[in-house]
Amino acid sequence: MPFLNTKHFQEIRNIQTLNSLDESLRCAIQYHGESRIYDGVPIQILEITLFKQEGWLAIPVSDSDFLTQTFQQSLYEALISHKFLNLYVLLLGSQSFVGYSGSSSLDSLYELRHEMSPYYSVLFTGVPEPNFVIVSIESEYYVVAGKASFIHQVFGNNLQAYFWEFQEFAVSEGSVRQKKHLSWLCHQLKHEYEKAKVGAEFYVTPLLTDIAAILNGTNELT
């Protein structure tokens, strides 16, 4: 039985294909996690790292901005314009390795944001190296990274506006540690990512120790 109930994305069951996609993704994204008990319930917490790629830009996007029809239309048009017609999604940190494939369409993007966005997931295309990545952090925020031409078509002339909106989102988050990390992420992607050396690391999520502290209610800065 598929992990998710999807119509426009099909579960990838071939282990060799899944391993190939995972290997392709790892030049741009790496992740590792730990299992923790929170309020008596076992959960998986993840630390996700984005690596600088040649000619790439990276933009953080709040959930409310990502889900607008305007943004989804721009994303779809950019996918078609760049001939990124075959999409892949990997669910990060699931108990079993889960991946899906689908074609670029407004319907598939709609399904993606409703069925898969509640999870740690990454949407991408391109093998052996990804052409872009969209990392979803449990329906809270996203990071969109790819070649400058792709990013500019998705975001138009509104890059600075999206950074400003994300900073506003960052300061509205509940804990001190969350505010600190999201503000840091916004600053790093805005001012450092474009000029960074290929392979430089940028933490999309807080470090595992900080995530554990947030879950335990320890929000003071160290």
Residue pairs with C-beta under 8 A, 6 or more apart in sequence:
2 11
3 11
3 91
3 94
3 96
3 98
4 11
4 98
4 100
4 115
4 116
5 115
6 100
6 102
6 111
6 115
6 116
7 111
8 102
8 103
8 105
8 107
8 108
8 111
9 87
9 89
9 100
9 101
9 102
9 108
9 111
9 112
9 115
9 116
10 100
10 101
10 102
11 98
11 99
11 100
12 18
12 21
12 88
12 99
12 100
12 101
15 97
17 99
18 90
18 97
18 99
20 127
20 128
21 88
21 90
21 99
21 127
22 90
22 97
22 99
23 128
24 124
24 126
24 127
24 128
24 129
24 130
25 90
25 122
25 124
25 130
25 133
27 51
27 53
27 129
27 130
28 50
28 51
28 53
28 124
28 129
28 130
28 133
28 145
29 48
29 49
29 50
29 51
29 122
29 133
29 135
30 48
30 49
30 51
31 46
31 47
31 48
31 49
31 92
31 93
31 120
32 46
32 47
32 208
33 44
33 45
33 46
33 47
33 92
33 93
33 208
34 44
34 45
34 208
34 212
35 42
35 43
35 44
36 42
36 43
36 44
36 45
36 212
36 215
37 43
38 215
43 215
44 93
44 94
44 95
45 208
45 211
45 212
45 215
46 92
46 93
46 120
46 205
47 203
47 205
47 206
47 207
47 208
47 211
48 92
48 120
48 135
48 137
48 203
48 204
48 205
49 201
49 202
49 203
49 204
50 58
50 133
50 135
50 143
50 145
50 201
50 202
50 203
50 204
51 198
51 199
51 200
51 201
51 202
52 193
52 196
52 197
52 198
52 199
52 200
52 202
53 129
53 145
53 198
54 198
55 147
55 148
56 145
56 146
56 147
56 148
56 151
56 193
57 145
57 146
57 147
57 148
57 151
57 152
57 159
57 193
57 194
58 143
58 144
58 145
58 151
58 189
58 193
58 202
59 143
59 144
59 145
59 151
59 155
59 159
59 162
59 163
59 189
60 141
60 142
60 143
60 162
60 163
60 166
60 182
60 185
60 186
60 189
61 71
61 141
61 142
61 143
61 144
61 162
61 166
62 141
62 142
62 165
62 166
62 169
63 117
63 139
63 140
63 141
63 142
64 169
65 71
65 162
65 165
65 166
66 113
66 141
66 142
67 113
71 154
72 106
72 109
72 110
72 113
73 106
74 153
74 154
74 155
74 156
75 109
75 154
76 104
76 105
76 106
76 109
77 153
78 84
78 150
78 153
78 154
79 85
79 87
79 104
79 125
80 104
81 153
82 131
82 149
82 150
82 153
84 104
84 125
84 126
84 131
84 132
84 150
85 103
85 104
85 125
86 101
86 102
86 103
86 104
86 125
87 101
87 102
87 103
87 104
87 108
87 112
87 123
87 124
87 125
88 99
88 100
88 101
88 123
88 124
88 125
89 99
89 100
89 101
89 102
89 112
89 116
89 121
89 122
89 123
90 97
90 98
90 99
90 121
90 122
90 124
91 98
91 99
91 116
91 119
91 120
91 121
92 119
92 120
92 121
92 122
93 120
94 119
100 116
102 108
102 111
102 112
112 123
116 136
117 136
117 138
117 139
118 138
118 139
119 136
119 138
120 136
120 137
120 138
121 135
121 136
122 133
122 134
122 135
122 136
123 133
123 134
123 136
124 130
124 131
124 132
124 133
124 134
125 131
125 132
126 132
131 146
131 147
131 150
132 144
132 145
132 146
132 147
132 150
133 143
133 144
133 145
133 146
134 142
134 143
134 144
134 145
135 142
135 143
135 145
135 204
136 142
137 143
137 204
137 205
141 166
141 169
141 182
143 185
143 189
143 204
144 151
144 154
144 155
145 151
151 159
152 159
155 162
163 186
163 189
163 190
166 182
166 186
167 183
167 186
169 182
170 179
170 182
170 183
170 185
170 186
171 179
171 183
173 179
173 182
175 214
175 219
176 219
176 220
176 221
177 206
177 210
177 213
177 214
177 219
177 221
178 206
178 214
180 221
181 203
181 205
181 206
181 210
185 202
185 203
185 204
188 202
189 202
192 202
193 200
193 202
196 202
205 211
206 214
213 219
